[in-house]
Amino acid sequence: MTNARIAEVLDQIADLLEFEGANPFRVRAYRNAGRVVHDLPEAISDILASPDRKLTDIDGIGADLAEKITTLVGTGKLPFLEELLARTPESVLALLRIAGLGPKKAAVLYKELGVKTLADLKAACESHRVQELKGFGAKTEQIILAGMELAQTAADRMLWADADAEAQALLAHFKPLKAVKQIAMAGSYRRGRETVGDLDILVDSDDMPAVMDHFAKLPAVKTLVARGDTKMSVRLDSGLGVDLRVVPAKSFGAALQYFTGSKDHNVVLRGMAKDRGLKINEYGIFRGEKYLAGKTEEEIYAALDLPCFAPEIREARQEFAWAAAGELPKLVELADIRGDLHMHTTESDGNNTLEEMAAAAKTRGLKYIAITDHSQRATIANGLTPERLKKLWKRIDKFNATDPGILVLKGVECDILEKGGLDLPDDVLAEADWVICSVHYGQNQTRAQITARILEAIEHPHVAAIAHPTGRLINRRKPYEVDLEAVFTAAAKHHKLLELNATPQRLDLSDIQCAAAKRHGVKIVIGTDSHRVESLAQMRVGIIQARRAGLTKEDVANTRTWGQLQKLIGKK
C-alpha cells in the first residue's frame, strides 16, 4: 500500500470525524498524520518491514495511529474506517469533495436542510435556502454551486501524481515475477495527462495464469471486476480501476502504441495505414493477413514512415504536422533543469529551512535555487514584512559565502494586491535577485480587473515572472477570469517569464496554455513551489506537462545557467 493511499485514508477519517463533530484535537491528529505520511521520503511498508524501525519514531504518529496504519498496510482494510463509513450516509461523501464545503459545513447542510446528495445540494442552493443558514451567505452559496462540477470530475479522475504512486507500486509488485518478460504502463497515465481515469498495464508473458494470479495478490486490489484469458480488470482501494492485458512478444509494441493512445492520435494512424493499403490494430501492422510489424512501437511508426512520437505529444494536435515538416521538437527533459526558482522555507509557510532546501536541491543536481517566501499580504502563510525579508536575504548572503556548492538566490513571491500594485516597496524589490508575482487574493474579481493587475506586475521593472498565472486547483478550483492573450502579449513585450507551477494540484499553466505562450515567444519557467524538501521531486511532474506542450530545452528558462538567465530577464 502506497504512502499516498495511507494518507488518503487518514484524511478521510479526519473528514468523517469532523462531520460527526468529534473532538477537534482528534481530527487534527489524523490530518497531521496524513500529511506526515504523504510527505515521507520512504515507504511506510519498508519501515514496517524493518525490525529496527517503529512507526512511533515518526513525529506525529502515536501508538494508536501506528497500530491503525499497521493494520491498514497488513490487511488493506481498517475496521475503524469501515465503522465510520457505516454510520455516514454514502452520498454525503460526495459533498466533502466540493471546494469551500468542508466537513463542518457539510454536517450543517445535512442536519439543517436534509442535504444528502449533490442533487439535494444544488436544489438547496438554487432555492437560496443555503445562504439563510448561519455561517454561509450568498457568496458561499455561489462558491458551492461553482464547485459541484469539479466535485464530480474529482470523483471520476485522479491527479496524475497520485496515479503515478499507484502505477509505481504495480510495477514493483510485478518485478520479482519471472513469468514477466516485458511490462509497461499505457493509457492517459503514460501520456502524462493532468488527471487519470484508470490505469492500463501491458505484460509480455507466455504464462498468462501466473501473471493474473500474481496480479490478484496485489494488496491494494479491492474488487475483481473481470478475468478472461488475456485481460483482467480490478478496482483498487483508492477507487482507481486497472486493466491488465497479457500479450505475446510479437504484439507488445503494437499493443503499447494502441493502448497508449490517444484515441484521436490513433484515428490519424489508422487513416495513414489505410492509405497505404495496411491495417493497424493492437496486434500489429498487416497487409491483408500478412503480419508486418508489432514487436516495438518504433516498428509500428516506421512502417508508416513516421518517427516514434514521445507519448506526451500523442494527442493529434501538432505531432503529425511536425513530423511531415521534419521539425519534430526534441522535448525538454528533467536532466536539462539547472535551477528551481519557486520554493518556501520555515520563514513563511514552508517546513524546512533554507539550508535544508539548498542541501536537498544540491543532492538533486541543481546548480541554483531561489528562496521565494511569501510577502506580507499572505498573512495566512506568515508572509514576510520588508524587514523580515531583508533579514532572510542577509542569511542567504552568509550562506552563499560558505561556498555550499549551490547558489541560493534572494527571492520573494510577491503578492499582486487586489487594488493593483505590488505588496513590497520598489526599493526592497530592487535588492532581490528573483521576484515572482502571484494573485492569491481577489480571485473573484472581474476578468478586466484581474488582467489589469497582472499586466501591471508584468510591466514592473523588478518582476521576473508571474507564478501560477490562472490560479486553478485541478479538481478543486476553476481558474480565475483572466485574458491570457493579453498576458502572453505583455510578457513577450517586456521579456518576462510565465511559470508552469509543477505542484500536481496546480500544473498551471496548462499544457495548452504553455504551447500558446511559446507561440507568443514567451519563455516558461518550471517551479516546484516546494514547501518541503520532498516536494522538489515535483519538477518531474512539471517536465511532463512541459513535454505535453511541445516545449524544448530552449523554451524553458531554468535550463540555463544563472548568468544566462540573468541576461534573459534583463537582470544586472
N, C-alpha and C positions, 0 to 999 in steps of 0.2 A: 504494500500500500504506500502510495507516494505521500510526501510531506504535504503537498497541496491538498490532497484528498483528506488527510487527517485534519488539517487546518480548516477545511470547509465544514467538516463535521463539528468541530469545536465552535465555529462561528454560528452554525445552525442551532446548536444547543443554546448558545447565548441569546440568539433571537427568540427562540421558543420560551426560554426562561423569562426574558424581558416581556414578552407578550403576556405571560401569565402573571406578571407583576412580582417576580421573585426579588430577593434581596439584591440590591444594586452591586454590592461587593462580589457576590457570587457570579453575577452576569459578567462583571468586569474581569474576573479571574479567567473565565472561559475565553473572552475576547482577547485578553493579553496572551493567553496560551496559544490561541490560534495564530496570532501574529508571530510569536516566537518560533513556533513550529514551521510556519510558512517560510520564514527567513533563515532557517538553519542552513549552514553550508554543507551539512552531511545528512544522509538519510536516517530517519528515526529507526527504521528497520535495522540499519547497521549498528546503531547504538545498542539496541535490544539484543543483537546477536553477540555483542562483546561481553564476556564475563567480567571484565574490569570496569564496565561503564554502568551508570544508573541514570535514568531519566530525571530523577530528582536533583541531579547535579546541574541541570539546566535552569537558569534563572527563570522564574515564572511557572515552573512545573512542580507542584507539590505532590504529596503521596497519593491523594485521591485522583488527581488528574493523571498521574503516571500510571496508576492502576487501570484507568479507563482507556488510556492510549494503548497500553499493552494488550488489553482485551481486543480493542479495535484492530490492531495490527495482526494479532494472532488468529482472530476468527473472522475478520471482515465485517463484524457486526458489533453493535454496542447496545445492550439492553436498556440503558438509561435513555438513549435517544429514541428507541422504539417506544418506551413508556411515554415520553413527551409527545411523540407523533400520534400515539393512540388517543391521547386526550385533547389533541388540537385538530380542529376541522381541516382536512387536507386542502380545501380550497383557500384557506387563509394563507397558506404558504405562498400563493401567487401574489398576495397583497404585499408581502415582505420584499418582493423583488422590485417594487416601484420606488424610484428615486424620490426622496423627500417624504417617504412614508415609512418610518421606522416601526419597530415592534410596538412601541407605546401608542403611537397614533393608530396603528392597525387594530390594537386592542380596543381603543375608544370607538372606532368605527364599528367594530364587531358588536360591542356591548350596547352602544347607544343607538345605532341605526340598523343593526342586524346585518351588516355587510359581511358576506361570506365569499363572494366570488367577484371577479373583475367586472362582470356584467352588473352586479349589485352596486359596485363602487361607481361605475360610470353613470348609472341612473341617479345615484345619490348626488353626484357632482353636478350633473346636468339640471337637476331639480333644485340645486343650490341648498340642499339640506346640510351638506358638509360644512359650508362656511358659517353655519349657525352654531356649530359646536365650539366650545371653549378651546382656545389654542390653535384654531385652524384659520378661518378667514378666507376671503375671496382669492387672495394670492396663492395660498396653499392649495385651494381647490383647483386652480388653473395648472399649478405645477403637477398635481396628481394626474389630471387629465392628459397632460403632455407626456407624462412618464409611462402611461399604460401601454402604448405601442411598443416601447422599448422593453417593458417588462415581459411581454410575450416573446419578443425576439430573444431575450436573455434566457428564457426557458428552453428555446429551441437550439441555440447555438452557443458554444463555449469559446472563450478567448483562446487565441492560438497558443499563447504561452501555457495555459492550463492544459490544453490538449497535448502540447509537447511533453509535459510531465507524464501524461498517461502513455504517450507513444514511446517514450524512452523506457518506461517500465515494461511495456510489452516486448520491446526488442531485447531488453535484458533478460526477460523471462525465457525467451527462445534461445538465447545464446548458447547454453550448455547442451541443447538437443542436437545430437549428431545426425538425426534424420534431416535436418535443415541444411540445404546446400547454399541457397541464396535467400535473402529476406529483405524486404523494402516496404516502406510506408508509401501510400499513394494518396489520391484524392486532394481535396482542398487543403488539407494539412501540408502535403508536400509542396503545393503551390504557394504556401505561406499566406493564405487569406487571413484577414484580421480575426475572423471567427470561424469555428469549425463545427459542422453539424454532426459528423460521425467520423470514424477512422476506418481506413481501408488498409489492410496489410496483406502482402503477397508473399508466398513461400514457394520456393522450388524444392520439391521433395518427391521421392519415389514411395515414401511410406505415409500416405495420407492419414490413416487411422492414428498413427503415432503422433503426428502433428496436431490433429484435432483433440486427441485425448490430453495432450500436454497443454493445449490452449485452455481447455475446460478447467485445468487445475490452477489457472491464474487466480490469486487470492481476491483480486478486485472484481471478478465476474459475479454479478448478482443474479442474472437471469439468462438461461439458454433460450434464445429466441427460435433458432432453427439449426439443423445439422443435416447436410446432404453428403454426397460423395466427394465433392470438391469445395464446398462452401459451408462455412459455419458462421452464424451470427449470434452475438451476445450483447447484453447491456451491462455496463459496469456500475459499480456503486455510485459513481459520480453522475450517472444518468446518461453518459456518453455511449452511443452504440458503436460496435466494432464488427466489421465484416472481414473474415479471414477467407482467402482463396488460395488453394493449393494448385499450382500449375506446373506443367513439365518444363524442363530447361529450354526446349526449342521455342516455347511461347512466353518465357519470362519477360523478355524485353517488350514484346507486343502488349502483354497484359499490363506491365508497368506504365507504358505510354497511354494505353486506353483508359485505365482506371485513375491515372493522374488527372486526365482531362486537360483543360476544361471542356465542357460539352461543346461550346462554340468553337474552340480550337480543333476539336476532333471532327466537327462538321466540315471545316475547311479541308482538313486532311483527307477525309473521305471523298470530297469533291475532286481534289487533285489526283487521288488514286483512280477514280472513275475515269477521268480524262485520259489517263494512261492505260486504260483497259485493265486496271488492277482492282483488287478488293482488299480492304484493310479492316481488321477487327482485332479482338483481344487474343486471337490465336496466332496472328501473323499477317504477312502480306502474301497474297496469292494471285497468280494469273490462271484464271479458271480454277481447277482443283490443284494446281501445282504450287506447293509451298516455296516461297522465295526467301523470306527472312522473318526473324522474330526473336532471336536469342537475346538481342540487346536493343535498346532504344536507338542507338546510333545506326543500326541496320535498318530500322523502320524508316527513319528520316532520310537516310542515304538513298533508299530505294525510290524516294520522291525527289531526289536532288536537293535536299534541304539540310541545313545544319541541325545538330541536336540542340534544340532550344532549352535554355535553362527553365526548370519547372515554373519559376516565379513569373515568367512572362508568357505563359501559355494561356492567354485569355482572348485571343483573336482580336487584339487591339492594333498593335503595330508590328508584331513579330514577323509576319509574312512579308510585309512591305519592306522591312529592314533587310530580310534575307534576300528578297528579289533585287534590292539595290546594292547588295554586298556591304551593308552598313550595320550588321548586327552588332550592338554595343557589347563591349567587354564590361560586364556588370561589376559594380563595386563589391569588394569582399571585406570580411571582418579584419583580415590581416592588413588592409590598407589604412585602417584608422590609426592615427598618431596621437590624438588627444580627445578628451571628453570635457565638454565645456558647459555642463549643467549638472551641478550636484550640491547637496546641502550637508551641513555639519551640525554638531550639537550647539553651535552658536545661534541657530534658528530652530528648525523642526527636524533636524537630522538625528541619527542615532550614533554616529561615530564622529570622532574629532578630525580635524583637517589632516593631522599626521597619519591617522589610521586610513583615511581615504586615499592619501597620497601613496602610502605603502601598498595598499591593495591595487591601486591603479598601476604602480610600477611593476608589480607581480604579473599583471596582465600585459605588460609590454608597452604601455603607453609612455609617451615622452613628455606630455604636459597635461595638466588639468586646470580647470578654473573652479574655484570655490565660489559658488553663486548663492549664498544665503539670502533669504528674503529681506526686502526693505521694510521699513517701519509700518506701512499701511496694513501689511499682513499680520495683524495683531494675533490672530488665531494660530499663526505659525511662529510666534515670538520674533517678529520681524525686527531688523536692526535699525536703530537710530543712526544718524551720521557719526556720532561719537563712538558708538559700539562698532560700527563698520570700520572706521579708521583704526581702532584698536586691533581688530581682527587682521587688517591689512599689515599692520606692523608685525604681528606674529608670523604672517606669511613671509614677509621680508627676512625675518630672522631665520625661519625655517629654510628658505632658499639659500641663505648664507652658509648653511651647514653642508652644502653640496650633496643633497639627498639622492641624486641620480634621476630626479624627475623635476620638471619645472612646475611650480604652483603659481597660477595667475591670480591676481587680485581682482575678483569679480563680484557681481551682485545681480540678483534677479529683482529688478526694479519694477514696482507696480505702475501701470498706467492708470492714473486716477480717474474716477468717474466724471469729474468736471473737466477732464483734459489735463495735460501736463504730466510730469513725472514725479515720483514720490521722494526724490532726493534733489538737493540743490546742484546746479551745474558745476560749482567748484569741487564738489565731492565726486561727482561722476567723472570729472576730468582726471582725477587721480587713479581711476580704475584701469586695469588692463583690458577688462572684458565686461561689457554691460549688455545683458539681455533684458527685454521688457515683456511684461505679461499683463493680460487682462484677467484679474481674479475677481474683481467686484464690478457691479453694474452690468452683469451679463444679460440682463433682461431689457436693456436699453434698445432703442431702435437701431435698425441697420445703419442709418446715416450717422447716429451718434457714435456707435462703436467703431465704424470705419474711420470717422474723423479722428478719434482718439489714437487709433493705431497708426494712421498716416502721420499724425503729429510726432509720434515717437520715432517713426522711420526717418523723419526729416531732422531729428535731433543729432547734432554732430558727434556726441559721445556714445550713441547707441550703436551696437554692432549687429544685434539680431532680435527678432521677435520670437518668443518662445510659445510653444503650443498655440498656434495662431487662431484656431477656431474654438478652443475651449471644450471640445467634446470629451465625453467619457463613454467609451463603447458599451452598449447595452444598459447604460445608466443615465446619460445626459446628452441631449442633442447639442450640436454646435450652436453657438450664439449667431445672431444675424450679422454678417459682415460681407462687404463687397470684396471678394478675394481678387478679382481682376484689377481693381484699383490698388490693392495691396501689392500685387505682383508688379504692377507698373511702377509704383513708387519705389519698391525695393530695388528694382533694376536701375532706376534713375539715380538713386542715392547710393548704390553699391552696398546695400545692406543684405544680410542673410536672413533666411527663414528657417525655423527649426523643424526637424522631424523628431518629435519627442518620442523616445523609444519605450517609455512606460507602456506595458501591454494594454492597460486600460485606456490609454490615450492614442498612441500611434497617430499623432497629429503634427504635421499634415498627413492626410491620407495618401495612398499611392497615386490616385488620380490627380490630386492637388499637387503632389510633388512633380509629376510629369508636366502639369500646366506651368508650374514655377520654372521648370527647366526651359520650356518653350519661350518664356519671357527673358531668359538669360540670368535667372536668379540662382545663386548657389544655395545649397541646402547644408545645414549643419545638423548632424545627428547627435543628440544629447540624451543621456540616460535619465536625467532628473533624479539621480540616486539620492536616497535618504539614509542609506546604509551601505556598507561595503559589498554585500551580496548582490545588490541591485546593479552594480557595474556590469554584471553579466547581461543586462538588458540590451546592451549595444548590439548583440546578435539579433534580437527581435527587430531593432531599428534597421539593421542592414538588410534583413529580408524584405521589409517594407520598401526600402530604397530600391532594391533589385526589382521588385514588382513594378516600380515606377520607371524602370529602364535607366536608372542612374548609374553613371560610371564613376571611377575614382576622381576624375576631373570635376564632376558635378557636385561632389561632396567636399565642403570646405575643410573639415578637420581630417582629411587625408594629407594635408600639407604640414610642413614644419611650422612652428610658431612664427618664425621670421617670414615665411611665405604668406601665412595667414594675416599677419600684421599689414603687409602690403595690400592684400586683397580688401581689407576693410578700411584701409587708409589710416591705420593707427601708427603713430610715430613711437 
